[in-house]
Amino acid sequence: MQTFMDDDAGYERWLAGHPDLFVVNAERTPRPSYLVLHRATCRTIGGTPARGARWTADYIKVCGSRVDLEAFAREVGGAARACGLCAP
Ligand SMILES: [Zn+2]
């Protein structure tokens, strides 16, 4: 499992190398109320971010296998909510 904060280049490299894995979008200090699980291929967490936005600044990306990310969410004290678009 790898966490990207203020490292968009590293995050984009990870996405390109792990299209079969998963990403949790979380606040910089992760809270159980906002943990969203995506497939690494989801267009809402990759590609060109909306104008002026960065992928790993306001939110961080925790990347890895689904099992690892579910364990991460439990450590934070909650459960990851599945993205409605990529339906992981
Ligand atoms: Zn998604």
PDB file of the backbone (N, CA, C, O) and the ligand in Angstrom, with CONECT records:
HET     ZN  A 101       1
ATOM      1  N   MET A   1       0.850  -1.189   0.000  1.00  0.00           N
ATOM      2  CA  MET A   1       0.000   0.000   0.000  1.00  0.00           C
ATOM      3  C   MET A   1       0.887   1.240   0.000  1.00  0.00           C
ATOM      4  O   MET A   1       1.909   1.284   0.686  1.00  0.00           O
ATOM      5  N   GLN A   2       0.486   2.253  -0.780  1.00  0.00           N
ATOM      6  CA  GLN A   2       1.290   3.457  -0.898  1.00  0.00           C
ATOM      7  C   GLN A   2       0.377   4.676  -0.780  1.00  0.00           C
ATOM      8  O   GLN A   2      -0.720   4.698  -1.336  1.00  0.00           O
ATOM      9  N   THR A   3       0.842   5.689  -0.050  1.00  0.00           N
ATOM     10  CA  THR A   3       0.052   6.906   0.118  1.00  0.00           C
ATOM     11  C   THR A   3       0.734   8.058  -0.604  1.00  0.00           C
ATOM     12  O   THR A   3       1.938   8.267  -0.451  1.00  0.00           O
ATOM     13  N   PHE A   4      -0.030   8.801  -1.384  1.00  0.00           N
ATOM     14  CA  PHE A   4       0.526   9.936  -2.115  1.00  0.00           C
ATOM     15  C   PHE A   4      -0.072  11.223  -1.582  1.00  0.00           C
ATOM     16  O   PHE A   4      -1.289  11.410  -1.578  1.00  0.00           O
ATOM     17  N   MET A   5       0.822  12.120  -1.126  1.00  0.00           N
ATOM     18  CA  MET A   5       0.426  13.438  -0.634  1.00  0.00           C
ATOM     19  C   MET A   5       1.392  14.446  -1.247  1.00  0.00           C
ATOM     20  O   MET A   5       2.607  14.301  -1.114  1.00  0.00           O
ATOM     21  N   ASP A   6       0.856  15.475  -1.921  1.00  0.00           N
ATOM     22  CA  ASP A   6       1.699  16.472  -2.588  1.00  0.00           C
ATOM     23  C   ASP A   6       2.698  15.804  -3.532  1.00  0.00           C
ATOM     24  O   ASP A   6       3.858  16.211  -3.608  1.00  0.00           O
ATOM     25  N   ASP A   7       2.252  14.802  -4.232  1.00  0.00           N
ATOM     26  CA  ASP A   7       3.111  14.068  -5.166  1.00  0.00           C
ATOM     27  C   ASP A   7       2.263  13.570  -6.340  1.00  0.00           C
ATOM     28  O   ASP A   7       2.052  12.368  -6.503  1.00  0.00           O
ATOM     29  N   ASP A   8       1.786  14.508  -7.146  1.00  0.00           N
ATOM     30  CA  ASP A   8       0.951  14.118  -8.285  1.00  0.00           C
ATOM     31  C   ASP A   8       1.722  13.267  -9.283  1.00  0.00           C
ATOM     32  O   ASP A   8       1.169  12.330  -9.860  1.00  0.00           O
ATOM     33  N   ALA A   9       3.001  13.588  -9.490  1.00  0.00           N
ATOM     34  CA  ALA A   9       3.782  12.837 -10.480  1.00  0.00           C
ATOM     35  C   ALA A   9       3.921  11.383 -10.036  1.00  0.00           C
ATOM     36  O   ALA A   9       3.754  10.463 -10.836  1.00  0.00           O
ATOM     37  N   GLY A  10       4.227  11.188  -8.766  1.00  0.00           N
ATOM     38  CA  GLY A  10       4.363   9.824  -8.250  1.00  0.00           C
ATOM     39  C   GLY A  10       3.035   9.085  -8.316  1.00  0.00           C
ATOM     40  O   GLY A  10       2.991   7.898  -8.641  1.00  0.00           O
ATOM     41  N   TYR A  11       1.964   9.787  -8.010  1.00  0.00           N
ATOM     42  CA  TYR A  11       0.629   9.180  -8.052  1.00  0.00           C
ATOM     43  C   TYR A  11       0.276   8.762  -9.483  1.00  0.00           C
ATOM     44  O   TYR A  11      -0.216   7.656  -9.707  1.00  0.00           O
ATOM     45  N   GLU A  12       0.525   9.635 -10.429  1.00  0.00           N
ATOM     46  CA  GLU A  12       0.195   9.310 -11.823  1.00  0.00           C
ATOM     47  C   GLU A  12       1.033   8.143 -12.325  1.00  0.00           C
ATOM     48  O   GLU A  12       0.552   7.319 -13.102  1.00  0.00           O
ATOM     49  N   ARG A  13       2.289   8.070 -11.882  1.00  0.00           N
ATOM     50  CA  ARG A  13       3.114   6.911 -12.249  1.00  0.00           C
ATOM     51  C   ARG A  13       2.516   5.642 -11.665  1.00  0.00           C
ATOM     52  O   ARG A  13       2.445   4.613 -12.337  1.00  0.00           O
ATOM     53  N   TRP A  14       2.086   5.717 -10.412  1.00  0.00           N
ATOM     54  CA  TRP A  14       1.505   4.536  -9.768  1.00  0.00           C
ATOM     55  C   TRP A  14       0.246   4.103 -10.527  1.00  0.00           C
ATOM     56  O   TRP A  14       0.072   2.918 -10.812  1.00  0.00           O
ATOM     57  N   LEU A  15      -0.622   5.047 -10.850  1.00  0.00           N
ATOM     58  CA  LEU A  15      -1.851   4.713 -11.597  1.00  0.00           C
ATOM     59  C   LEU A  15      -1.520   3.995 -12.906  1.00  0.00           C
ATOM     60  O   LEU A  15      -2.143   2.992 -13.256  1.00  0.00           O
ATOM     61  N   ALA A  16      -0.539   4.524 -13.613  1.00  0.00           N
ATOM     62  CA  ALA A  16      -0.182   3.951 -14.912  1.00  0.00           C
ATOM     63  C   ALA A  16       0.334   2.525 -14.743  1.00  0.00           C
ATOM     64  O   ALA A  16       0.145   1.682 -15.619  1.00  0.00           O
ATOM     65  N   GLY A  17       0.987   2.261 -13.613  1.00  0.00           N
ATOM     66  CA  GLY A  17       1.592   0.948 -13.418  1.00  0.00           C
ATOM     67  C   GLY A  17       0.681  -0.074 -12.768  1.00  0.00           C
ATOM     68  O   GLY A  17       0.998  -1.263 -12.747  1.00  0.00           O
ATOM     69  N   HIS A  18      -0.457   0.378 -12.234  1.00  0.00           N
ATOM     70  CA  HIS A  18      -1.326  -0.539 -11.482  1.00  0.00           C
ATOM     71  C   HIS A  18      -2.801  -0.383 -11.855  1.00  0.00           C
ATOM     72  O   HIS A  18      -3.632  -0.106 -10.990  1.00  0.00           O
ATOM     73  N   PRO A  19      -3.124  -0.558 -13.122  1.00  0.00           N
ATOM     74  CA  PRO A  19      -4.514  -0.347 -13.535  1.00  0.00           C
ATOM     75  C   PRO A  19      -5.491  -1.341 -12.915  1.00  0.00           C
ATOM     76  O   PRO A  19      -6.703  -1.125 -12.934  1.00  0.00           O
ATOM     77  N   ASP A  20      -4.961  -2.420 -12.370  1.00  0.00           N
ATOM     78  CA  ASP A  20      -5.821  -3.469 -11.799  1.00  0.00           C
ATOM     79  C   ASP A  20      -6.051  -3.268 -10.302  1.00  0.00           C
ATOM     80  O   ASP A  20      -6.790  -4.037  -9.687  1.00  0.00           O
ATOM     81  N   LEU A  21      -5.420  -2.233  -9.697  1.00  0.00           N
ATOM     82  CA  LEU A  21      -5.551  -2.054  -8.248  1.00  0.00           C
ATOM     83  C   LEU A  21      -6.545  -0.928  -7.925  1.00  0.00           C
ATOM     84  O   LEU A  21      -7.299  -0.483  -8.791  1.00  0.00           O
ATOM     85  N   PHE A  22      -6.531  -0.484  -6.679  1.00  0.00           N
ATOM     86  CA  PHE A  22      -7.574   0.408  -6.189  1.00  0.00           C
ATOM     87  C   PHE A  22      -6.988   1.635  -5.491  1.00  0.00           C
ATOM     88  O   PHE A  22      -5.824   1.643  -5.091  1.00  0.00           O
ATOM     89  N   VAL A  23      -7.814   2.663  -5.355  1.00  0.00           N
ATOM     90  CA  VAL A  23      -7.390   3.926  -4.750  1.00  0.00           C
ATOM     91  C   VAL A  23      -8.466   4.382  -3.772  1.00  0.00           C
ATOM     92  O   VAL A  23      -9.655   4.357  -4.090  1.00  0.00           O
ATOM     93  N   VAL A  24      -8.043   4.801  -2.574  1.00  0.00           N
ATOM     94  CA  VAL A  24      -8.971   5.467  -1.668  1.00  0.00           C
ATOM     95  C   VAL A  24      -8.643   6.955  -1.670  1.00  0.00           C
ATOM     96  O   VAL A  24      -7.498   7.348  -1.447  1.00  0.00           O
ATOM     97  N   ASN A  25      -9.650   7.771  -1.924  1.00  0.00           N
ATOM     98  CA  ASN A  25      -9.511   9.220  -1.825  1.00  0.00           C
ATOM     99  C   ASN A  25      -9.887   9.601  -0.398  1.00  0.00           C
ATOM    100  O   ASN A  25     -10.968   9.260   0.083  1.00  0.00           O
ATOM    101  N   ALA A  26      -8.973  10.317   0.280  1.00  0.00           N
ATOM    102  CA  ALA A  26      -9.200  10.647   1.685  1.00  0.00           C
ATOM    103  C   ALA A  26      -8.726  12.062   1.967  1.00  0.00           C
ATOM    104  O   ALA A  26      -7.953  12.629   1.195  1.00  0.00           O
ATOM    105  N   GLU A  27      -9.187  12.632   3.069  1.00  0.00           N
ATOM    106  CA  GLU A  27      -8.685  13.929   3.488  1.00  0.00           C
ATOM    107  C   GLU A  27      -7.234  13.781   3.930  1.00  0.00           C
ATOM    108  O   GLU A  27      -6.773  12.674   4.206  1.00  0.00           O
ATOM    109  N   ARG A  28      -6.520  14.893   3.997  1.00  0.00           N
ATOM    110  CA  ARG A  28      -5.091  14.820   4.339  1.00  0.00           C
ATOM    111  C   ARG A  28      -4.891  14.129   5.682  1.00  0.00           C
ATOM    112  O   ARG A  28      -3.950  13.358   5.866  1.00  0.00           O
ATOM    113  N   THR A  29      -5.778  14.414   6.598  1.00  0.00           N
ATOM    114  CA  THR A  29      -5.828  13.609   7.810  1.00  0.00           C
ATOM    115  C   THR A  29      -7.076  12.757   7.669  1.00  0.00           C
ATOM    116  O   THR A  29      -8.183  13.230   7.927  1.00  0.00           O
ATOM    117  N   PRO A  30      -6.908  11.494   7.258  1.00  0.00           N
ATOM    118  CA  PRO A  30      -8.090  10.695   6.887  1.00  0.00           C
ATOM    119  C   PRO A  30      -9.098  10.568   8.027  1.00  0.00           C
ATOM    120  O   PRO A  30      -8.746  10.310   9.178  1.00  0.00           O
ATOM    121  N   ARG A  31     -10.367  10.760   7.659  1.00  0.00           N
ATOM    122  CA  ARG A  31     -11.460  10.615   8.618  1.00  0.00           C
ATOM    123  C   ARG A  31     -12.432   9.580   8.072  1.00  0.00           C
ATOM    124  O   ARG A  31     -12.590   9.449   6.859  1.00  0.00           O
ATOM    125  N   PRO A  32     -13.084   8.846   8.968  1.00  0.00           N
ATOM    126  CA  PRO A  32     -13.993   7.794   8.516  1.00  0.00           C
ATOM    127  C   PRO A  32     -15.155   8.331   7.687  1.00  0.00           C
ATOM    128  O   PRO A  32     -15.752   7.583   6.913  1.00  0.00           O
ATOM    129  N   SER A  33     -15.485   9.609   7.833  1.00  0.00           N
ATOM    130  CA  SER A  33     -16.631  10.155   7.109  1.00  0.00           C
ATOM    131  C   SER A  33     -16.336  10.406   5.635  1.00  0.00           C
ATOM    132  O   SER A  33     -17.260  10.587   4.842  1.00  0.00           O
ATOM    133  N   TYR A  34     -15.066  10.417   5.262  1.00  0.00           N
ATOM    134  CA  TYR A  34     -14.764  10.608   3.839  1.00  0.00           C
ATOM    135  C   TYR A  34     -13.647   9.680   3.391  1.00  0.00           C
ATOM    136  O   TYR A  34     -12.473  10.050   3.410  1.00  0.00           O
ATOM    137  N   LEU A  35     -14.017   8.484   2.991  1.00  0.00           N
ATOM    138  CA  LEU A  35     -13.083   7.509   2.416  1.00  0.00           C
ATOM    139  C   LEU A  35     -13.803   6.918   1.219  1.00  0.00           C
ATOM    140  O   LEU A  35     -14.774   6.180   1.384  1.00  0.00           O
ATOM    141  N   VAL A  36     -13.343   7.230   0.020  1.00  0.00           N
ATOM    142  CA  VAL A  36     -14.042   6.757  -1.174  1.00  0.00           C
ATOM    143  C   VAL A  36     -13.122   5.830  -1.965  1.00  0.00           C
ATOM    144  O   VAL A  36     -12.003   6.187  -2.335  1.00  0.00           O
ATOM    145  N   LEU A  37     -13.638   4.630  -2.208  1.00  0.00           N
ATOM    146  CA  LEU A  37     -12.867   3.611  -2.920  1.00  0.00           C
ATOM    147  C   LEU A  37     -13.162   3.684  -4.417  1.00  0.00           C
ATOM    148  O   LEU A  37     -14.317   3.703  -4.843  1.00  0.00           O
ATOM    149  N   HIS A  38     -12.078   3.723  -5.205  1.00  0.00           N
ATOM    150  CA  HIS A  38     -12.187   3.743  -6.667  1.00  0.00           C
ATOM    151  C   HIS A  38     -11.325   2.639  -7.262  1.00  0.00           C
ATOM    152  O   HIS A  38     -10.364   2.174  -6.650  1.00  0.00           O
ATOM    153  N   ARG A  39     -11.695   2.234  -8.471  1.00  0.00           N
ATOM    154  CA  ARG A  39     -10.758   1.478  -9.291  1.00  0.00           C
ATOM    155  C   ARG A  39      -9.686   2.447  -9.767  1.00  0.00           C
ATOM    156  O   ARG A  39      -9.959   3.631  -9.961  1.00  0.00           O
ATOM    157  N   ALA A  40      -8.451   1.943  -9.959  1.00  0.00           N
ATOM    158  CA  ALA A  40      -7.355   2.822 -10.408  1.00  0.00           C
ATOM    159  C   ALA A  40      -7.659   3.440 -11.761  1.00  0.00           C
ATOM    160  O   ALA A  40      -7.074   4.462 -12.119  1.00  0.00           O
ATOM    161  N   THR A  41      -8.557   2.840 -12.511  1.00  0.00           N
ATOM    162  CA  THR A  41      -8.892   3.340 -13.845  1.00  0.00           C
ATOM    163  C   THR A  41     -10.028   4.369 -13.835  1.00  0.00           C
ATOM    164  O   THR A  41     -10.398   4.879 -14.893  1.00  0.00           O
ATOM    165  N   CYS A  42     -10.581   4.679 -12.673  1.00  0.00           N
ATOM    166  CA  CYS A  42     -11.715   5.615 -12.602  1.00  0.00           C
ATOM    167  C   CYS A  42     -11.307   6.989 -13.133  1.00  0.00           C
ATOM    168  O   CYS A  42     -10.253   7.516 -12.775  1.00  0.00           O
ATOM    169  N   ARG A  43     -12.160   7.564 -13.998  1.00  0.00           N
ATOM    170  CA  ARG A  43     -11.766   8.854 -14.582  1.00  0.00           C
ATOM    171  C   ARG A  43     -11.890  10.011 -13.604  1.00  0.00           C
ATOM    172  O   ARG A  43     -11.412  11.109 -13.891  1.00  0.00           O
ATOM    173  N   THR A  44     -12.522   9.792 -12.450  1.00  0.00           N
ATOM    174  CA  THR A  44     -12.613  10.897 -11.484  1.00  0.00           C
ATOM    175  C   THR A  44     -11.347  11.036 -10.645  1.00  0.00           C
ATOM    176  O   THR A  44     -11.210  12.018  -9.916  1.00  0.00           O
ATOM    177  N   ILE A  45     -10.436  10.103 -10.723  1.00  0.00           N
ATOM    178  CA  ILE A  45      -9.204  10.171  -9.913  1.00  0.00           C
ATOM    179  C   ILE A  45      -7.948  10.127 -10.758  1.00  0.00           C
ATOM    180  O   ILE A  45      -6.848  10.011 -10.218  1.00  0.00           O
ATOM    181  N   GLY A  46      -8.088  10.217 -12.087  1.00  0.00           N
ATOM    182  CA  GLY A  46      -6.907  10.182 -12.945  1.00  0.00           C
ATOM    183  C   GLY A  46      -7.123  11.029 -14.173  1.00  0.00           C
ATOM    184  O   GLY A  46      -8.199  11.595 -14.365  1.00  0.00           O
ATOM    185  N   GLY A  47      -6.111  11.119 -15.001  1.00  0.00           N
ATOM    186  CA  GLY A  47      -6.184  11.954 -16.193  1.00  0.00           C
ATOM    187  C   GLY A  47      -5.865  13.388 -15.846  1.00  0.00           C
ATOM    188  O   GLY A  47      -5.023  13.647 -14.987  1.00  0.00           O
ATOM    189  N   THR A  48      -6.525  14.320 -16.499  1.00  0.00           N
ATOM    190  CA  THR A  48      -6.256  15.734 -16.241  1.00  0.00           C
ATOM    191  C   THR A  48      -7.249  16.239 -15.210  1.00  0.00           C
ATOM    192  O   THR A  48      -8.456  16.205 -15.450  1.00  0.00           O
ATOM    193  N   PRO A  49      -6.763  16.710 -14.061  1.00  0.00           N
ATOM    194  CA  PRO A  49      -7.698  17.169 -13.026  1.00  0.00           C
ATOM    195  C   PRO A  49      -8.432  18.429 -13.462  1.00  0.00           C
ATOM    196  O   PRO A  49      -7.966  19.152 -14.342  1.00  0.00           O
ATOM    197  N   ALA A  50      -9.560  18.684 -12.856  1.00  0.00           N
ATOM    198  CA  ALA A  50     -10.330  19.889 -13.143  1.00  0.00           C
ATOM    199  C   ALA A  50      -9.428  21.109 -12.969  1.00  0.00           C
ATOM    200  O   ALA A  50      -8.463  21.079 -12.205  1.00  0.00           O
ATOM    201  N   ARG A  51      -9.749  22.153 -13.670  1.00  0.00           N
ATOM    202  CA  ARG A  51      -8.919  23.357 -13.719  1.00  0.00           C
ATOM    203  C   ARG A  51      -8.345  23.765 -12.353  1.00  0.00           C
ATOM    204  O   ARG A  51      -9.075  23.993 -11.388  1.00  0.00           O
ATOM    205  N   GLY A  52      -7.039  23.845 -12.314  1.00  0.00           N
ATOM    206  CA  GLY A  52      -6.369  24.314 -11.111  1.00  0.00           C
ATOM    207  C   GLY A  52      -6.241  23.277 -10.012  1.00  0.00           C
ATOM    208  O   GLY A  52      -5.573  23.517  -9.006  1.00  0.00           O
ATOM    209  N   ALA A  53      -6.875  22.124 -10.194  1.00  0.00           N
ATOM    210  CA  ALA A  53      -6.862  21.137  -9.121  1.00  0.00           C
ATOM    211  C   ALA A  53      -5.625  20.250  -9.210  1.00  0.00           C
ATOM    212  O   ALA A  53      -5.019  20.105 -10.272  1.00  0.00           O
ATOM    213  N   ARG A  54      -5.277  19.681  -8.114  1.00  0.00           N
ATOM    214  CA  ARG A  54      -4.199  18.699  -8.080  1.00  0.00           C
ATOM    215  C   ARG A  54      -4.735  17.454  -7.399  1.00  0.00           C
ATOM    216  O   ARG A  54      -5.634  17.511  -6.560  1.00  0.00           O
ATOM    217  N   TRP A  55      -4.154  16.328  -7.787  1.00  0.00           N
ATOM    218  CA  TRP A  55      -4.688  15.052  -7.293  1.00  0.00           C
ATOM    219  C   TRP A  55      -4.352  14.774  -5.838  1.00  0.00           C
ATOM    220  O   TRP A  55      -5.123  14.110  -5.145  1.00  0.00           O
ATOM    221  N   THR A  56      -3.229  15.263  -5.368  1.00  0.00           N
ATOM    222  CA  THR A  56      -2.754  14.812  -4.050  1.00  0.00           C
ATOM    223  C   THR A  56      -2.503  15.982  -3.104  1.00  0.00           C
ATOM    224  O   THR A  56      -1.664  15.894  -2.207  1.00  0.00           O
ATOM    225  N   ALA A  57      -3.246  17.092  -3.311  1.00  0.00           N
ATOM    226  CA  ALA A  57      -3.035  18.270  -2.469  1.00  0.00           C
ATOM    227  C   ALA A  57      -4.135  18.412  -1.411  1.00  0.00           C
ATOM    228  O   ALA A  57      -3.884  18.229  -0.220  1.00  0.00           O
ATOM    229  N   ASP A  58      -5.352  18.740  -1.853  1.00  0.00           N
ATOM    230  CA  ASP A  58      -6.451  18.899  -0.893  1.00  0.00           C
ATOM    231  C   ASP A  58      -6.857  17.543  -0.317  1.00  0.00           C
ATOM    232  O   ASP A  58      -7.252  17.433   0.844  1.00  0.00           O
ATOM    233  N   TYR A  59      -6.750  16.524  -1.155  1.00  0.00           N
ATOM    234  CA  TYR A  59      -7.024  15.153  -0.716  1.00  0.00           C
ATOM    235  C   TYR A  59      -5.790  14.315  -1.004  1.00  0.00           C
ATOM    236  O   TYR A  59      -4.968  14.668  -1.849  1.00  0.00           O
ATOM    237  N   ILE A  60      -5.670  13.220  -0.306  1.00  0.00           N
ATOM    238  CA  ILE A  60      -4.567  12.306  -0.568  1.00  0.00           C
ATOM    239  C   ILE A  60      -5.127  11.041  -1.209  1.00  0.00           C
ATOM    240  O   ILE A  60      -6.328  10.773  -1.164  1.00  0.00           O
ATOM    241  N   LYS A  61      -4.225  10.278  -1.802  1.00  0.00           N
ATOM    242  CA  LYS A  61      -4.620   9.034  -2.444  1.00  0.00           C
ATOM    243  C   LYS A  61      -3.875   7.883  -1.771  1.00  0.00           C
ATOM    244  O   LYS A  61      -2.645   7.856  -1.731  1.00  0.00           O
ATOM    245  N   VAL A  62      -4.639   6.945  -1.251  1.00  0.00           N
ATOM    246  CA  VAL A  62      -4.061   5.738  -0.669  1.00  0.00           C
ATOM    247  C   VAL A  62      -4.302   4.626  -1.679  1.00  0.00           C
ATOM    248  O   VAL A  62      -5.441   4.356  -2.060  1.00  0.00           O
ATOM    249  N   CYS A  63      -3.224   3.987  -2.108  1.00  0.00           N
ATOM    250  CA  CYS A  63      -3.283   3.109  -3.277  1.00  0.00           C
ATOM    251  C   CYS A  63      -2.839   1.698  -2.910  1.00  0.00           C
ATOM    252  O   CYS A  63      -1.871   1.512  -2.171  1.00  0.00           O
ATOM    253  N   GLY A  64      -3.546   0.723  -3.426  1.00  0.00           N
ATOM    254  CA  GLY A  64      -3.129  -0.652  -3.174  1.00  0.00           C
ATOM    255  C   GLY A  64      -4.218  -1.636  -3.534  1.00  0.00           C
ATOM    256  O   GLY A  64      -5.129  -1.337  -4.306  1.00  0.00           O
ATOM    257  N   SER A  65      -4.100  -2.830  -2.951  1.00  0.00           N
ATOM    258  CA  SER A  65      -5.114  -3.853  -3.210  1.00  0.00           C
ATOM    259  C   SER A  65      -6.378  -3.514  -2.431  1.00  0.00           C
ATOM    260  O   SER A  65      -6.350  -2.758  -1.460  1.00  0.00           O
ATOM    261  N   ARG A  66      -7.471  -4.084  -2.877  1.00  0.00           N
ATOM    262  CA  ARG A  66      -8.742  -3.814  -2.214  1.00  0.00           C
ATOM    263  C   ARG A  66      -8.706  -4.244  -0.740  1.00  0.00           C
ATOM    264  O   ARG A  66      -9.211  -3.543   0.137  1.00  0.00           O
ATOM    265  N   VAL A  67      -8.103  -5.399  -0.490  1.00  0.00           N
ATOM    266  CA  VAL A  67      -8.012  -5.914   0.882  1.00  0.00           C
ATOM    267  C   VAL A  67      -7.214  -4.943   1.764  1.00  0.00           C
ATOM    268  O   VAL A  67      -7.615  -4.641   2.888  1.00  0.00           O
ATOM    269  N   ASP A  68      -6.080  -4.460   1.237  1.00  0.00           N
ATOM    270  CA  ASP A  68      -5.254  -3.526   2.011  1.00  0.00           C
ATOM    271  C   ASP A  68      -6.006  -2.226   2.281  1.00  0.00           C
ATOM    272  O   ASP A  68      -5.913  -1.665   3.372  1.00  0.00           O
ATOM    273  N   LEU A  69      -6.747  -1.752   1.292  1.00  0.00           N
ATOM    274  CA  LEU A  69      -7.445  -0.479   1.457  1.00  0.00           C
ATOM    275  C   LEU A  69      -8.626  -0.615   2.423  1.00  0.00           C
ATOM    276  O   LEU A  69      -8.944   0.318   3.161  1.00  0.00           O
ATOM    277  N   GLU A  70      -9.260  -1.765   2.409  1.00  0.00           N
ATOM    278  CA  GLU A  70     -10.340  -1.981   3.378  1.00  0.00           C
ATOM    279  C   GLU A  70      -9.775  -2.043   4.795  1.00  0.00           C
ATOM    280  O   GLU A  70     -10.403  -1.575   5.744  1.00  0.00           O
ATOM    281  N   ALA A  71      -8.583  -2.624   4.928  1.00  0.00           N
ATOM    282  CA  ALA A  71      -7.923  -2.653   6.241  1.00  0.00           C
ATOM    283  C   ALA A  71      -7.546  -1.235   6.665  1.00  0.00           C
ATOM    284  O   ALA A  71      -7.674  -0.877   7.835  1.00  0.00           O
ATOM    285  N   PHE A  72      -7.083  -0.435   5.712  1.00  0.00           N
ATOM    286  CA  PHE A  72      -6.744   0.965   5.999  1.00  0.00           C
ATOM    287  C   PHE A  72      -7.975   1.710   6.511  1.00  0.00           C
ATOM    288  O   PHE A  72      -7.902   2.447   7.495  1.00  0.00           O
ATOM    289  N   ALA A  73      -9.104   1.509   5.834  1.00  0.00           N
ATOM    290  CA  ALA A  73     -10.339   2.199   6.239  1.00  0.00           C
ATOM    291  C   ALA A  73     -10.741   1.787   7.657  1.00  0.00           C
ATOM    292  O   ALA A  73     -11.201   2.617   8.441  1.00  0.00           O
ATOM    293  N   ARG A  74     -10.569   0.529   7.976  1.00  0.00           N
ATOM    294  CA  ARG A  74     -10.900   0.082   9.336  1.00  0.00           C
ATOM    295  C   ARG A  74      -9.986   0.742  10.357  1.00  0.00           C
ATOM    296  O   ARG A  74     -10.427   1.111  11.445  1.00  0.00           O
ATOM    297  N   GLU A  75      -8.688   0.893   9.998  1.00  0.00           N
ATOM    298  CA  GLU A  75      -7.749   1.560  10.911  1.00  0.00           C
ATOM    299  C   GLU A  75      -8.169   3.001  11.165  1.00  0.00           C
ATOM    300  O   GLU A  75      -8.044   3.509  12.280  1.00  0.00           O
ATOM    301  N   VAL A  76      -8.674   3.658  10.111  1.00  0.00           N
ATOM    302  CA  VAL A  76      -9.124   5.043  10.265  1.00  0.00           C
ATOM    303  C   VAL A  76     -10.393   5.079  11.129  1.00  0.00           C
ATOM    304  O   VAL A  76     -10.703   6.089  11.760  1.00  0.00           O
ATOM    305  N   GLY A  77     -11.105   3.972  11.140  1.00  0.00           N
ATOM    306  CA  GLY A  77     -12.273   3.883  12.006  1.00  0.00           C
ATOM    307  C   GLY A  77     -13.578   3.797  11.251  1.00  0.00           C
ATOM    308  O   GLY A  77     -14.644   4.010  11.828  1.00  0.00           O
ATOM    309  N   GLY A  78     -13.512   3.490   9.973  1.00  0.00           N
ATOM    310  CA  GLY A  78     -14.740   3.412   9.186  1.00  0.00           C
ATOM    311  C   GLY A  78     -14.637   2.368   8.104  1.00  0.00           C
ATOM    312  O   GLY A  78     -13.898   1.388   8.210  1.00  0.00           O
ATOM    313  N   ALA A  79     -15.404   2.609   7.058  1.00  0.00           N
ATOM    314  CA  ALA A  79     -15.365   1.741   5.891  1.00  0.00           C
ATOM    315  C   ALA A  79     -15.370   2.636   4.670  1.00  0.00           C
ATOM    316  O   ALA A  79     -15.987   3.702   4.664  1.00  0.00           O
ATOM    317  N   ALA A  80     -14.673   2.189   3.633  1.00  0.00           N
ATOM    318  CA  ALA A  80     -14.623   2.995   2.411  1.00  0.00           C
ATOM    319  C   ALA A  80     -15.954   2.861   1.674  1.00  0.00           C
ATOM    320  O   ALA A  80     -16.512   1.770   1.563  1.00  0.00           O
ATOM    321  N   ARG A  81     -16.447   3.986   1.178  1.00  0.00           N
ATOM    322  CA  ARG A  81     -17.653   4.034   0.380  1.00  0.00           C
ATOM    323  C   ARG A  81     -17.241   3.808  -1.072  1.00  0.00           C
ATOM    324  O   ARG A  81     -16.243   4.370  -1.523  1.00  0.00           O
ATOM    325  N   ALA A  82     -17.991   2.997  -1.802  1.00  0.00           N
ATOM    326  CA  ALA A  82     -17.638   2.718  -3.191  1.00  0.00           C
ATOM    327  C   ALA A  82     -18.054   3.879  -4.086  1.00  0.00           C
ATOM    328  O   ALA A  82     -19.163   4.399  -3.963  1.00  0.00           O
ATOM    329  N   CYS A  83     -17.176   4.275  -4.972  1.00  0.00           N
ATOM    330  CA  CYS A  83     -17.491   5.315  -5.964  1.00  0.00           C
ATOM    331  C   CYS A  83     -18.661   4.821  -6.811  1.00  0.00           C
ATOM    332  O   CYS A  83     -18.693   3.662  -7.225  1.00  0.00           O
ATOM    333  N   GLY A  84     -19.615   5.706  -7.062  1.00  0.00           N
ATOM    334  CA  GLY A  84     -20.775   5.317  -7.850  1.00  0.00           C
ATOM    335  C   GLY A  84     -20.470   5.201  -9.334  1.00  0.00           C
ATOM    336  O   GLY A  84     -21.219   4.567 -10.078  1.00  0.00           O
ATOM    337  N   LEU A  85     -19.391   5.801  -9.759  1.00  0.00           N
ATOM    338  CA  LEU A  85     -19.078   5.813 -11.184  1.00  0.00           C
ATOM    339  C   LEU A  85     -18.334   4.542 -11.610  1.00  0.00           C
ATOM    340  O   LEU A  85     -18.734   3.865 -12.557  1.00  0.00           O
ATOM    341  N   CYS A  86     -17.246   4.229 -10.896  1.00  0.00           N
ATOM    342  CA  CYS A  86     -16.446   3.062 -11.305  1.00  0.00           C
ATOM    343  C   CYS A  86     -16.908   1.790 -10.603  1.00  0.00           C
ATOM    344  O   CYS A  86     -16.482   0.693 -10.963  1.00  0.00           O
ATOM    345  N   ALA A  87     -17.777   1.930  -9.605  1.00  0.00           N
ATOM    346  CA  ALA A  87     -18.380   0.793  -8.904  1.00  0.00           C
ATOM    347  C   ALA A  87     -17.387  -0.327  -8.597  1.00  0.00           C
ATOM    348  O   ALA A  87     -17.520  -1.438  -9.109  1.00  0.00           O
ATOM    349  N   PRO A  88     -16.385  -0.029  -7.755  1.00  0.00           N
ATOM    350  CA  PRO A  88     -15.369  -1.044  -7.433  1.00  0.00           C
ATOM    351  C   PRO A  88     -15.940  -2.226  -6.655  1.00  0.00           C
ATOM    352  O   PRO A  88     -15.206  -3.154  -6.316  1.00  0.00           O
TER     353      PRO A  88
HETATM  354 ZN    ZN A 101     -14.482   5.959  -9.076  1.00  0.00          ZN2+
END
